[in-house]
Amino acid sequence: MAGELRAAIAGTGFVGAVHARSARLAGALLAGVAASSEESAAAAASRLGAERSFGSAEAMVEAEGIDVVHICTPNHLHLPLAEAALQAGKHVICEKPLALDAEGAERLVKTAAEAGRQATVPFIYRYYPTVREARERVRDGRTGAVRLLHGTYLQDWLLSPEDHNWRVEEELGGASRAFADIGSHWCDLAEFVSGHRIARLSARVATAHPERRQSGTETFGRAGGDRGELHRVRTEDAAVVQFETDGGALGTVVVSQVAPGRKNRLWLEVDGAEEAIAFDQEAPELLWCGRREAATLLPRDAEALSPAAARYVTLPAGHPEGYADCFDAFVAEAYRAIQTGEAIEGLPVFADGLRAARITEAVLASARAQAWVQVDDAASGPGAAGGDAVVEVGG
Ligand SMILES: NC(=O)c1ccc[n+]([C@@H]2O[C@H](COP(=O)([O-])OP(=O)(O)OC[C@H]3O[C@@H](n4cnc5c(N)ncnc54)[C@H](O)[C@@H]3O)[C@@H](O)[C@H]2O)c1
């Protein structure tokens, strides 16, 4: 029973608060929170209704009386905190990216297996009923063979050189910013829906602002009045990737955090031989299904969807569900895996986080080499950024 779980949250910013809500709704007790300082942890404990605050995330992940730790800090802390939590016998829900590179993510996959704990990653877009419906239509053959995967993930909250966030800094966010942060969600979704794996890719990245002012923008916020120092930016604002899959499909994705007017536009189209399907994260109540004779908009209605999709519907059609509902469904499923030991099909686990890290490394390697690269898909071994991974094609 989820009611027996005692959850703790490290990092209480944008997504930490979303996790706290989902943990509660899944019936867990919010046993503790940790933030960047003792004072901010105490304030967050009272804001989120946690039993107590901890002086540091390091102390919290080792504390008695906690079953599951949610890691929602800036990226550079994911690996050390997840590793310490697993070694202390906790189950872990760790935000993406799992680590700053694929080697770190691989270490976490091994640590979780050795610890025998549940280790999941919030690729929560998998939890839209319309996404599950798209996946079912590919799986049961209604789309026919998948030929093309294409789409975008566009945001504008880092549009101006005055906009800043810890994600911009390589040491805190990792060598890839826009792609690791949001492109990884798109690739996870494209692979999840199509059942294909991205086998090789060619990428270009762009940094719109070579310098930004360290103005401390909150996630999805606007630059405040404090005009910090200008500093050099080494992470990308945008990426364009074309790829081939192991199932013989071609694809493209455009990722940007400087796309004016776009807030969280994850859009994915799967073109099959018989039917194409398009999912738009900002309009997730309707799934576009295109056939030669007619295109239809399928509503998120339990009666209209396949059973595999209908089971994620929580409200009657016409009463919109959204991002937070996906988070709730993901956390409830992660907790069920913890409590039953069940391997739940479709639940994103650390291996999926490692997969995202490998695709990200391939994107950076390709952009550096201006060449096609193979995406490393091995359970272990060198990442795609390794020297011999670069494959020249077609001159
Ligand atoms: N799965 C998703 O849909 C999704 C959405 C948003 C963010 N994320 C991921 O979640 C993580 C957090 O992102 P965010 O947007 O919430 O960022 P944020 O800046 O809003 O929050 C980060 C929080 O971590 C805290 N923090 C900083 N140093 C800390 C430390 N040493 N110990 C404990 N806490 C510390 C900060 O005080 C802040 O509250 C990132 O890794 C991001 O990639 C995932």
The ligand as an ORCA input file, in Angstrom:
! r2SCAN-3c Opt
* xyz 0 1
  N      10.868     15.170    -15.752
  C      10.509     16.402    -16.006
  O       9.497     16.647    -16.663
  C      11.340     17.538    -15.478
  C      10.830     18.835    -15.485
  C      11.620     19.853    -14.944
  C      12.868     19.577    -14.426
  N      13.344     18.309    -14.461
  C      14.667     17.995    -13.876
  O      14.578     18.227    -12.485
  C      15.779     18.789    -11.968
  C      15.465     20.090    -11.248
  O      14.947     21.011    -12.177
  P      14.041     22.252    -11.729
  O      13.482     22.800    -12.978
  O      13.127     21.845    -10.648
  O      15.156     23.226    -11.174
  P      14.980     24.339    -10.049
  O      16.136     25.259    -10.189
  O      13.601     24.911    -10.096
  O      15.100     23.537     -8.685
  C      16.311     22.962     -8.244
  C      16.262     22.937     -6.738
  O      17.426     22.270     -6.231
  C      17.861     22.979     -5.080
  N      19.262     22.704     -4.790
  C      20.366     23.318     -5.301
  N      21.481     22.810     -4.722
  C      21.058     21.853     -3.855
  C      21.724     20.996     -2.948
  N      23.058     21.006     -2.822
  N      20.989     20.138     -2.204
  C      19.636     20.111     -2.310
  N      18.946     20.929     -3.145
  C      19.647     21.782     -3.909
  C      17.575     24.437     -5.391
  O      17.471     25.179     -4.222
  C      16.247     24.336     -6.124
  O      15.177     24.407     -5.215
  C      16.701     18.919    -13.167
  O      17.586     17.850    -13.172
  C      15.789     18.878    -14.369
  O      16.405     18.320    -15.507
  C      12.606     17.309    -14.980
*
